[in-house]
Amino acid sequence: MKRTAITYARKSIKVRGQENERDSVLYQLNRINRYAEENGYEFIDSFSDIGYSGVLRSRPELNRMLEFLK
C-alpha cells in the first residue's frame, strides 16, 4: 500500500542554473517527485505559487491547499 502525499512549492531563493521563478518551482517539484518515488509515496494533488514570497501568509495555492486539507 502506497502512502499518499500532496506537494507544495513556491518561488524561493534563486537556484543556480535556474534563471526564473517558474524554473525554480519546477526544480522544487522535480526534487519532491524524485524523493516520493524513492520512498513509496503517491501524490494526490500538487500546489504551487509562482511569484509569491514566503513572507506573505496569504498565497492563492497555499490557501487552496489548506482548504483541501480540512
Secondary structure as the mmCIF struct_conf table of DSSP 4:
data_model
#
loop_
_struct_conf.conf_type_id
_struct_conf.id
_struct_conf.beg_label_comp_id
_struct_conf.beg_label_asym_id
_struct_conf.beg_label_seq_id
_struct_conf.end_label_comp_id
_struct_conf.end_label_asym_id
_struct_conf.end_label_seq_id
HELX_LH_PP_P HELX_LH_PP_P1 LYS A 2 LYS A 2
STRN STRN1 ARG A 3 ARG A 10
BEND BEND1 ILE A 13 ILE A 13
HELX_LH_PP_P HELX_LH_PP_P2 LYS A 14 VAL A 15
TURN_TY1_P TURN_TY1_P1 ARG A 16 GLY A 17
BEND BEND2 ASN A 20 ASN A 20
HELX_RH_AL_P HELX_RH_AL_P1 GLU A 21 GLU A 38
TURN_TY1_P TURN_TY1_P2 ASN A 39 GLY A 40
STRN STRN2 TYR A 41 ASP A 49
BEND BEND3 ILE A 50 GLY A 51
TURN_TY1_P TURN_TY1_P3 GLY A 54 VAL A 55
BEND BEND4 ARG A 57 ARG A 57
HELX_RH_AL_P HELX_RH_AL_P2 PRO A 60 LEU A 69
#
